[in-house]
């Protein structure tokens, strides 16, 4: 897929205020500081599209970006950010879950995982919740340039194998680096494949 156009459309505090034109939506979510904004900018080849910040946990709304006038890339708030108050985190969790469960246009959730770390409890809980809720999702491992190729691969295999204690079929996954622009074509081709299947 070639991205010719990417534009910010709206920041919404809840699912009911998101765009109503029925275009397919692909949501991106992960723990705070996983490199979500950098990944979105890399995928769209648009440096300032999603606001990157040195302070984790800055995304507090559901952000919609229209891509090629055909589909939406949705930037969701991160989970598991310790410095937020409990009530703020609860509100965000409610907003995220409301969007994911109620949004009929949502066709895939990309869950971002920092490739350098072993499986974290809140990542695993979130992925298990998506599975139990019947939500289609894929895993995107970020920051692959921070490790050697062999270490990155072994970390990913270990991470995915850990899912086998509860998952019969493992979700698709991608290995990416925003700095090196690796994994970009694979993620975009996957989106294009889903979009083409929706047209039939």
Secondary structure by P-SEA (a helix, b strand, c coil): ccccbbbbcccccccccccccccbbbbbbcccccaaaaaaaaaacccccccccccccccccbbbbbccccccbbbbbbcccccccaaaaaaaaaaaaaaaaccccccbbbbbbcccccccaaaaaaaaaaaaacccbbbbbcccccccaaaaaaaaaaaaaaaccccccccbbbbbbcccccaaaaaaaaaaaaaaaaac
